[in-house]
């Protein structure tokens, strides 16, 4: 007979539930404990499916066994009852969350989502559920995204009485980083902007020629943190997405467009000239759904099972001119 591992909290909770409620429902996470308790002969099958009942005359034996493997069971039982939580793995999980919430030190009015999760959940990458977020009442939880931009000449960042001219920074850094938290603190961007081009890949964004008057924004794949705050400053500005011509690249555009309907797809026709020499083998799903008005050569790529990476023609001299001409459309 396989020996039950009693240091597993799910197994201990199964025995405690049986002791406190007089019955135990089988759960996948507690399957081993359920089978072990059944084999002890202290229970009888319940009329309910996958449920056993504790024989009253065996309660003392179960309590003795539980005290040997888990001396602190009574304390936990009392704590669960005080919080009106069930004696189940889910109830215990909520109890642990509440313990964390009660131990949260004084915080600022803003926290990164990862910090908030670390304070209220098992670790920083845990899901910040609604109930966990309630422990941080009054605190703004931020994704802390960062937009990297290549701004046009003459653009200013303004917050209150302070302002910075990007023209003073570009000669040193070559680009500007816009933290999402700066937007939440009231930072505004001012300047003449002809258009906005979101660029999927870092290399293409950094190396392509900068069209006069345009903001080139690196939006890496699915990471759209800070995009909503950024776009709110340019409500009537032509906005496009420029990415790879492969299934994921098209899906990224569709994701952006679904969230921000003003974002259009930038697919220059001259890209078709690169297919024969520079496309690479790559499968497309048979049921792939293209955006409306997809150029025929892009659909042809799918039929040929070929992909095109944007970096290959980032230095094409026609690229900046084609982008500039979008203003006239």
Secondary structure, 3 states (H helix, E strand, C coil): CCCCCCCCHHHHHHHHHHHHHCEEECCHHHHHHHHHHHHCCCEEECCCCCEEEECHHHHHHHHHHHHHHCCCHHHHHHHHHHCCCCCCHHHHHHHHHHHHHHCCCCCCCEEEHHHHHHHHCCCCCCCCCHHHHHCCCCCEEECCCEEEEECCCCCEEEECCEEEEHHHHHHHHCCEEEEHHHHHCCCEEECCCCEEEEECCHHHHHHCCCCCCEEEEECCCCCCCCHHHHHCCCCCCCEEEECCECHHHHHHHHHHHHHCCCEEECCCHHHHHHHHHHCEECCCCCCCCCCCCCCHHHHHHHHHCEEECHHHHCCCCHHHHHHHHHHHC
